[in-house]
Amino acid sequence: MKLLLDWLQDRTGYQDLLREALYEPIPGGARWRYVWGSTLVFTFVIQLISGIFLWMAYSPSAQTAWESVYFIQNEMPYGSVVRGLHHYSAQMMVVLLAIHLIQVIIDGAYKPPRNQLLARFGPDANCFGTLVDRVSVALGSKRLLRHASDY
């Protein structure tokens, strides 16, 4: 097994990706209030996995939709459990998203990026003029895109 994992590391560098994703330095240390983002990701993964299982048994046509839900709920092995997980984790995601956003706002964890796309096209920027300038430069000539005042 170690040989396989070493070969995968040489080919893909998956350990660096896992380290980057899982071991994020938190300024001021870890706190319980930082758990909401992780729980949101966990419920999203539950949604993906249970959604794939439900997708394999569901038929969305008008004639067979009810029958496929009946099959999932009553005849598919653990179908009611998978459907319940999918339903309740979807409800939980809404609640966790609200809690996570409130926590981010209270802690001031979001800082707007500087000299990036959001800063240039955000609510404080002159969006249309900047967009026209960027597209015209990308196309190579400002003569291709004329402003409304030129007509």
mmCIF file of the C-alpha atoms, coordinates in Angstrom:
data_MODEL
# 
_entry.id   MODEL 
# 
loop_
_atom_site.group_PDB 
_atom_site.id 
_atom_site.type_symbol 
_atom_site.label_atom_id 
_atom_site.label_alt_id 
_atom_site.label_comp_id 
_atom_site.label_asym_id 
_atom_site.label_entity_id 
_atom_site.label_seq_id 
_atom_site.pdbx_PDB_ins_code 
_atom_site.Cartn_x 
_atom_site.Cartn_y 
_atom_site.Cartn_z 
_atom_site.occupancy 
_atom_site.B_iso_or_equiv 
_atom_site.pdbx_formal_charge 
_atom_site.auth_seq_id 
_atom_site.auth_comp_id 
_atom_site.auth_asym_id 
_atom_site.auth_atom_id 
_atom_site.pdbx_PDB_model_num 
ATOM 1   C CA . MET A 1 1   ? 0.000   0.000  0.000   1.00 0.00 ? 1   MET A CA 1 
ATOM 2   C CA . LYS A 1 2   ? 2.866   2.354  0.822   1.00 0.00 ? 2   LYS A CA 1 
ATOM 3   C CA . LEU A 1 3   ? 4.339   1.771  -2.644  1.00 0.00 ? 3   LEU A CA 1 
ATOM 4   C CA . LEU A 1 4   ? 1.039   2.755  -4.261  1.00 0.00 ? 4   LEU A CA 1 
ATOM 5   C CA . LEU A 1 5   ? 0.704   5.894  -2.134  1.00 0.00 ? 5   LEU A CA 1 
ATOM 6   C CA . ASP A 1 6   ? 4.321   6.887  -2.839  1.00 0.00 ? 6   ASP A CA 1 
ATOM 7   C CA . TRP A 1 7   ? 3.743   6.389  -6.559  1.00 0.00 ? 7   TRP A CA 1 
ATOM 8   C CA . LEU A 1 8   ? 0.564   8.524  -6.398  1.00 0.00 ? 8   LEU A CA 1 
ATOM 9   C CA . GLN A 1 9   ? 2.466   11.225 -4.512  1.00 0.00 ? 9   GLN A CA 1 
ATOM 10  C CA . ASP A 1 10  ? 5.191   11.270 -7.172  1.00 0.00 ? 10  ASP A CA 1 
ATOM 11  C CA . ARG A 1 11  ? 2.638   11.462 -9.986  1.00 0.00 ? 11  ARG A CA 1 
ATOM 12  C CA . THR A 1 12  ? 0.054   13.832 -8.549  1.00 0.00 ? 12  THR A CA 1 
ATOM 13  C CA . GLY A 1 13  ? 1.395   15.489 -5.400  1.00 0.00 ? 13  GLY A CA 1 
ATOM 14  C CA . TYR A 1 14  ? -1.857  14.740 -3.571  1.00 0.00 ? 14  TYR A CA 1 
ATOM 15  C CA . GLN A 1 15  ? -0.230  15.055 -0.129  1.00 0.00 ? 15  GLN A CA 1 
ATOM 16  C CA . ASP A 1 16  ? 0.608   18.713 -0.751  1.00 0.00 ? 16  ASP A CA 1 
ATOM 17  C CA . LEU A 1 17  ? -2.967  19.365 -1.854  1.00 0.00 ? 17  LEU A CA 1 
ATOM 18  C CA . LEU A 1 18  ? -4.353  17.650 1.266   1.00 0.00 ? 18  LEU A CA 1 
ATOM 19  C CA . ARG A 1 19  ? -1.955  19.557 3.503   1.00 0.00 ? 19  ARG A CA 1 
ATOM 20  C CA . GLU A 1 20  ? -2.997  22.843 1.880   1.00 0.00 ? 20  GLU A CA 1 
ATOM 21  C CA . ALA A 1 21  ? -6.697  22.027 2.218   1.00 0.00 ? 21  ALA A CA 1 
ATOM 22  C CA . LEU A 1 22  ? -6.707  20.585 5.737   1.00 0.00 ? 22  LEU A CA 1 
ATOM 23  C CA . TYR A 1 23  ? -4.011  22.453 7.662   1.00 0.00 ? 23  TYR A CA 1 
ATOM 24  C CA . GLU A 1 24  ? -4.877  26.100 7.355   1.00 0.00 ? 24  GLU A CA 1 
ATOM 25  C CA . PRO A 1 25  ? -3.172  28.426 9.830   1.00 0.00 ? 25  PRO A CA 1 
ATOM 26  C CA . ILE A 1 26  ? -5.758  30.400 11.775  1.00 0.00 ? 26  ILE A CA 1 
ATOM 27  C CA . PRO A 1 27  ? -4.625  33.755 13.158  1.00 0.00 ? 27  PRO A CA 1 
ATOM 28  C CA . GLY A 1 28  ? -5.285  33.880 16.899  1.00 0.00 ? 28  GLY A CA 1 
ATOM 29  C CA . GLY A 1 29  ? -5.651  30.102 17.170  1.00 0.00 ? 29  GLY A CA 1 
ATOM 30  C CA . ALA A 1 30  ? -8.520  27.716 16.639  1.00 0.00 ? 30  ALA A CA 1 
ATOM 31  C CA . ARG A 1 31  ? -11.861 28.492 18.270  1.00 0.00 ? 31  ARG A CA 1 
ATOM 32  C CA . TRP A 1 32  ? -15.174 26.658 18.405  1.00 0.00 ? 32  TRP A CA 1 
ATOM 33  C CA . ARG A 1 33  ? -16.829 29.465 16.471  1.00 0.00 ? 33  ARG A CA 1 
ATOM 34  C CA . TYR A 1 34  ? -14.747 28.539 13.408  1.00 0.00 ? 34  TYR A CA 1 
ATOM 35  C CA . VAL A 1 35  ? -16.444 25.145 13.062  1.00 0.00 ? 35  VAL A CA 1 
ATOM 36  C CA . TRP A 1 36  ? -19.393 26.369 10.945  1.00 0.00 ? 36  TRP A CA 1 
ATOM 37  C CA . GLY A 1 37  ? -17.536 26.380 7.633   1.00 0.00 ? 37  GLY A CA 1 
ATOM 38  C CA . SER A 1 38  ? -16.346 22.814 8.164   1.00 0.00 ? 38  SER A CA 1 
ATOM 39  C CA . THR A 1 39  ? -19.828 21.608 9.072   1.00 0.00 ? 39  THR A CA 1 
ATOM 40  C CA . LEU A 1 40  ? -21.147 23.326 5.951   1.00 0.00 ? 40  LEU A CA 1 
ATOM 41  C CA . VAL A 1 41  ? -18.607 21.459 3.816   1.00 0.00 ? 41  VAL A CA 1 
ATOM 42  C CA . PHE A 1 42  ? -19.482 18.190 5.600   1.00 0.00 ? 42  PHE A CA 1 
ATOM 43  C CA . THR A 1 43  ? -23.204 18.596 4.872   1.00 0.00 ? 43  THR A CA 1 
ATOM 44  C CA . PHE A 1 44  ? -22.383 19.491 1.264   1.00 0.00 ? 44  PHE A CA 1 
ATOM 45  C CA . VAL A 1 45  ? -20.424 16.232 0.912   1.00 0.00 ? 45  VAL A CA 1 
ATOM 46  C CA . ILE A 1 46  ? -23.408 14.348 2.390   1.00 0.00 ? 46  ILE A CA 1 
ATOM 47  C CA . GLN A 1 47  ? -25.605 16.076 -0.208  1.00 0.00 ? 47  GLN A CA 1 
ATOM 48  C CA . LEU A 1 48  ? -23.272 15.000 -3.013  1.00 0.00 ? 48  LEU A CA 1 
ATOM 49  C CA . ILE A 1 49  ? -23.011 11.362 -1.936  1.00 0.00 ? 49  ILE A CA 1 
ATOM 50  C CA . SER A 1 50  ? -26.698 10.884 -1.111  1.00 0.00 ? 50  SER A CA 1 
ATOM 51  C CA . GLY A 1 51  ? -27.670 12.809 -4.256  1.00 0.00 ? 51  GLY A CA 1 
ATOM 52  C CA . ILE A 1 52  ? -25.650 10.433 -6.415  1.00 0.00 ? 52  ILE A CA 1 
ATOM 53  C CA . PHE A 1 53  ? -27.378 7.422  -4.843  1.00 0.00 ? 53  PHE A CA 1 
ATOM 54  C CA . LEU A 1 54  ? -30.797 9.006  -5.320  1.00 0.00 ? 54  LEU A CA 1 
ATOM 55  C CA . TRP A 1 55  ? -29.921 10.044 -8.871  1.00 0.00 ? 55  TRP A CA 1 
ATOM 56  C CA . MET A 1 56  ? -29.166 6.430  -9.783  1.00 0.00 ? 56  MET A CA 1 
ATOM 57  C CA . ALA A 1 57  ? -32.689 5.318  -8.826  1.00 0.00 ? 57  ALA A CA 1 
ATOM 58  C CA . TYR A 1 58  ? -34.795 8.345  -9.764  1.00 0.00 ? 58  TYR A CA 1 
ATOM 59  C CA . SER A 1 59  ? -36.636 8.744  -13.055 1.00 0.00 ? 59  SER A CA 1 
ATOM 60  C CA . PRO A 1 60  ? -37.708 12.341 -13.741 1.00 0.00 ? 60  PRO A CA 1 
ATOM 61  C CA . SER A 1 61  ? -40.308 11.697 -16.431 1.00 0.00 ? 61  SER A CA 1 
ATOM 62  C CA . ALA A 1 62  ? -43.946 12.632 -15.841 1.00 0.00 ? 62  ALA A CA 1 
ATOM 63  C CA . GLN A 1 63  ? -45.070 9.009  -16.025 1.00 0.00 ? 63  GLN A CA 1 
ATOM 64  C CA . THR A 1 64  ? -42.451 7.442  -13.743 1.00 0.00 ? 64  THR A CA 1 
ATOM 65  C CA . ALA A 1 65  ? -41.450 10.097 -11.178 1.00 0.00 ? 65  ALA A CA 1 
ATOM 66  C CA . TRP A 1 66  ? -43.920 9.031  -8.512  1.00 0.00 ? 66  TRP A CA 1 
ATOM 67  C CA . GLU A 1 67  ? -43.097 5.350  -9.002  1.00 0.00 ? 67  GLU A CA 1 
ATOM 68  C CA . SER A 1 68  ? -39.361 5.978  -8.730  1.00 0.00 ? 68  SER A CA 1 
ATOM 69  C CA . VAL A 1 69  ? -39.800 7.923  -5.463  1.00 0.00 ? 69  VAL A CA 1 
ATOM 70  C CA . TYR A 1 70  ? -41.992 5.100  -4.165  1.00 0.00 ? 70  TYR A CA 1 
ATOM 71  C CA . PHE A 1 71  ? -39.286 2.608  -5.166  1.00 0.00 ? 71  PHE A CA 1 
ATOM 72  C CA . ILE A 1 72  ? -36.579 4.643  -3.419  1.00 0.00 ? 72  ILE A CA 1 
ATOM 73  C CA . GLN A 1 73  ? -38.630 5.102  -0.267  1.00 0.00 ? 73  GLN A CA 1 
ATOM 74  C CA . ASN A 1 74  ? -40.092 1.611  0.125   1.00 0.00 ? 74  ASN A CA 1 
ATOM 75  C CA . GLU A 1 75  ? -38.201 -0.968 -1.936  1.00 0.00 ? 75  GLU A CA 1 
ATOM 76  C CA . MET A 1 76  ? -34.613 0.207  -2.409  1.00 0.00 ? 76  MET A CA 1 
ATOM 77  C CA . PRO A 1 77  ? -32.295 -1.099 0.332   1.00 0.00 ? 77  PRO A CA 1 
ATOM 78  C CA . TYR A 1 78  ? -31.712 1.793  2.758   1.00 0.00 ? 78  TYR A CA 1 
ATOM 79  C CA . GLY A 1 79  ? -33.582 4.068  0.351   1.00 0.00 ? 79  GLY A CA 1 
ATOM 80  C CA . SER A 1 80  ? -35.570 5.798  3.067   1.00 0.00 ? 80  SER A CA 1 
ATOM 81  C CA . VAL A 1 81  ? -32.341 6.411  5.014   1.00 0.00 ? 81  VAL A CA 1 
ATOM 82  C CA . VAL A 1 82  ? -30.594 7.911  1.981   1.00 0.00 ? 82  VAL A CA 1 
ATOM 83  C CA . ARG A 1 83  ? -33.617 10.048 1.140   1.00 0.00 ? 83  ARG A CA 1 
ATOM 84  C CA . GLY A 1 84  ? -33.895 11.194 4.757   1.00 0.00 ? 84  GLY A CA 1 
ATOM 85  C CA . LEU A 1 85  ? -30.186 12.060 4.888   1.00 0.00 ? 85  LEU A CA 1 
ATOM 86  C CA . HIS A 1 86  ? -30.529 14.046 1.686   1.00 0.00 ? 86  HIS A CA 1 
ATOM 87  C CA . HIS A 1 87  ? -33.628 15.881 2.902   1.00 0.00 ? 87  HIS A CA 1 
ATOM 88  C CA . TYR A 1 88  ? -32.401 16.758 6.380   1.00 0.00 ? 88  TYR A CA 1 
ATOM 89  C CA . SER A 1 89  ? -28.885 17.693 5.281   1.00 0.00 ? 89  SER A CA 1 
ATOM 90  C CA . ALA A 1 90  ? -30.420 20.072 2.721   1.00 0.00 ? 90  ALA A CA 1 
ATOM 91  C CA . GLN A 1 91  ? -32.429 21.726 5.504   1.00 0.00 ? 91  GLN A CA 1 
ATOM 92  C CA . MET A 1 92  ? -29.327 21.834 7.698   1.00 0.00 ? 92  MET A CA 1 
ATOM 93  C CA . MET A 1 93  ? -27.267 23.462 4.936   1.00 0.00 ? 93  MET A CA 1 
ATOM 94  C CA . VAL A 1 94  ? -29.593 26.466 4.884   1.00 0.00 ? 94  VAL A CA 1 
ATOM 95  C CA . VAL A 1 95  ? -29.233 26.935 8.641   1.00 0.00 ? 95  VAL A CA 1 
ATOM 96  C CA . LEU A 1 96  ? -25.465 26.353 8.621   1.00 0.00 ? 96  LEU A CA 1 
ATOM 97  C CA . LEU A 1 97  ? -24.982 28.770 5.738   1.00 0.00 ? 97  LEU A CA 1 
ATOM 98  C CA . ALA A 1 98  ? -26.771 31.518 7.659   1.00 0.00 ? 98  ALA A CA 1 
ATOM 99  C CA . ILE A 1 99  ? -24.771 30.823 10.831  1.00 0.00 ? 99  ILE A CA 1 
ATOM 100 C CA . HIS A 1 100 ? -21.508 30.723 8.889   1.00 0.00 ? 100 HIS A CA 1 
ATOM 101 C CA . LEU A 1 101 ? -22.212 34.010 7.115   1.00 0.00 ? 101 LEU A CA 1 
ATOM 102 C CA . ILE A 1 102 ? -23.126 35.702 10.384  1.00 0.00 ? 102 ILE A CA 1 
ATOM 103 C CA . GLN A 1 103 ? -19.921 34.400 11.965  1.00 0.00 ? 103 GLN A CA 1 
ATOM 104 C CA . VAL A 1 104 ? -17.842 35.697 9.051   1.00 0.00 ? 104 VAL A CA 1 
ATOM 105 C CA . ILE A 1 105 ? -19.469 39.124 9.301   1.00 0.00 ? 105 ILE A CA 1 
ATOM 106 C CA . ILE A 1 106 ? -19.091 39.340 13.094  1.00 0.00 ? 106 ILE A CA 1 
ATOM 107 C CA . ASP A 1 107 ? -15.436 38.260 13.052  1.00 0.00 ? 107 ASP A CA 1 
ATOM 108 C CA . GLY A 1 108 ? -14.622 40.471 10.065  1.00 0.00 ? 108 GLY A CA 1 
ATOM 109 C CA . ALA A 1 109 ? -13.050 37.445 8.393   1.00 0.00 ? 109 ALA A CA 1 
ATOM 110 C CA . TYR A 1 110 ? -13.726 38.736 4.889   1.00 0.00 ? 110 TYR A CA 1 
ATOM 111 C CA . LYS A 1 111 ? -11.445 41.417 3.567   1.00 0.00 ? 111 LYS A CA 1 
ATOM 112 C CA . PRO A 1 112 ? -12.096 42.660 0.039   1.00 0.00 ? 112 PRO A CA 1 
ATOM 113 C CA . PRO A 1 113 ? -9.278  41.774 -2.349  1.00 0.00 ? 113 PRO A CA 1 
ATOM 114 C CA . ARG A 1 114 ? -7.062  44.542 -3.655  1.00 0.00 ? 114 ARG A CA 1 
ATOM 115 C CA . ASN A 1 115 ? -6.215  44.867 -7.347  1.00 0.00 ? 115 ASN A CA 1 
ATOM 116 C CA . GLN A 1 116 ? -8.264  41.824 -8.224  1.00 0.00 ? 116 GLN A CA 1 
ATOM 117 C CA . LEU A 1 117 ? -11.443 41.156 -10.150 1.00 0.00 ? 117 LEU A CA 1 
ATOM 118 C CA . LEU A 1 118 ? -13.846 41.986 -7.311  1.00 0.00 ? 118 LEU A CA 1 
ATOM 119 C CA . ALA A 1 119 ? -12.081 45.231 -6.544  1.00 0.00 ? 119 ALA A CA 1 
ATOM 120 C CA . ARG A 1 120 ? -12.283 46.295 -10.179 1.00 0.00 ? 120 ARG A CA 1 
ATOM 121 C CA . PHE A 1 121 ? -15.839 45.202 -10.875 1.00 0.00 ? 121 PHE A CA 1 
ATOM 122 C CA . GLY A 1 122 ? -17.298 45.466 -7.373  1.00 0.00 ? 122 GLY A CA 1 
ATOM 123 C CA . PRO A 1 123 ? -20.053 47.806 -6.189  1.00 0.00 ? 123 PRO A CA 1 
ATOM 124 C CA . ASP A 1 124 ? -17.637 50.708 -5.652  1.00 0.00 ? 124 ASP A CA 1 
ATOM 125 C CA . ALA A 1 125 ? -16.043 50.529 -9.083  1.00 0.00 ? 125 ALA A CA 1 
ATOM 126 C CA . ASN A 1 126 ? -17.267 52.072 -12.319 1.00 0.00 ? 126 ASN A CA 1 
ATOM 127 C CA . CYS A 1 127 ? -18.264 48.654 -13.599 1.00 0.00 ? 127 CYS A CA 1 
ATOM 128 C CA . PHE A 1 128 ? -19.377 49.420 -17.125 1.00 0.00 ? 128 PHE A CA 1 
ATOM 129 C CA . GLY A 1 129 ? -16.523 51.718 -18.057 1.00 0.00 ? 129 GLY A CA 1 
ATOM 130 C CA . THR A 1 130 ? -13.935 49.374 -16.604 1.00 0.00 ? 130 THR A CA 1 
ATOM 131 C CA . LEU A 1 131 ? -15.551 46.388 -18.311 1.00 0.00 ? 131 LEU A CA 1 
ATOM 132 C CA . VAL A 1 132 ? -15.599 48.154 -21.685 1.00 0.00 ? 132 VAL A CA 1 
ATOM 133 C CA . ASP A 1 133 ? -11.949 49.153 -21.261 1.00 0.00 ? 133 ASP A CA 1 
ATOM 134 C CA . ARG A 1 134 ? -10.895 45.616 -20.327 1.00 0.00 ? 134 ARG A CA 1 
ATOM 135 C CA . VAL A 1 135 ? -12.797 43.961 -23.184 1.00 0.00 ? 135 VAL A CA 1 
ATOM 136 C CA . SER A 1 136 ? -11.572 46.477 -25.740 1.00 0.00 ? 136 SER A CA 1 
ATOM 137 C CA . VAL A 1 137 ? -7.964  46.050 -24.628 1.00 0.00 ? 137 VAL A CA 1 
ATOM 138 C CA . ALA A 1 138 ? -8.419  42.287 -24.792 1.00 0.00 ? 138 ALA A CA 1 
ATOM 139 C CA . LEU A 1 139 ? -9.753  42.633 -28.340 1.00 0.00 ? 139 LEU A CA 1 
ATOM 140 C CA . GLY A 1 140 ? -6.797  44.797 -29.285 1.00 0.00 ? 140 GLY A CA 1 
ATOM 141 C CA . SER A 1 141 ? -8.457  48.063 -30.194 1.00 0.00 ? 141 SER A CA 1 
ATOM 142 C CA . LYS A 1 142 ? -10.703 50.581 -28.483 1.00 0.00 ? 142 LYS A CA 1 
ATOM 143 C CA . ARG A 1 143 ? -12.230 51.400 -31.848 1.00 0.00 ? 143 ARG A CA 1 
ATOM 144 C CA . LEU A 1 144 ? -14.069 48.061 -31.800 1.00 0.00 ? 144 LEU A CA 1 
ATOM 145 C CA . LEU A 1 145 ? -16.152 49.092 -28.788 1.00 0.00 ? 145 LEU A CA 1 
ATOM 146 C CA . ARG A 1 146 ? -17.530 52.614 -28.767 1.00 0.00 ? 146 ARG A CA 1 
ATOM 147 C CA . HIS A 1 147 ? -19.036 54.330 -25.771 1.00 0.00 ? 147 HIS A CA 1 
ATOM 148 C CA . ALA A 1 148 ? -22.630 55.547 -25.919 1.00 0.00 ? 148 ALA A CA 1 
ATOM 149 C CA . SER A 1 149 ? -21.398 59.147 -25.884 1.00 0.00 ? 149 SER A CA 1 
ATOM 150 C CA . ASP A 1 150 ? -19.564 58.594 -29.211 1.00 0.00 ? 150 ASP A CA 1 
ATOM 151 C CA . TYR A 1 151 ? -22.799 58.255 -31.188 1.00 0.00 ? 151 TYR A CA 1 
# 
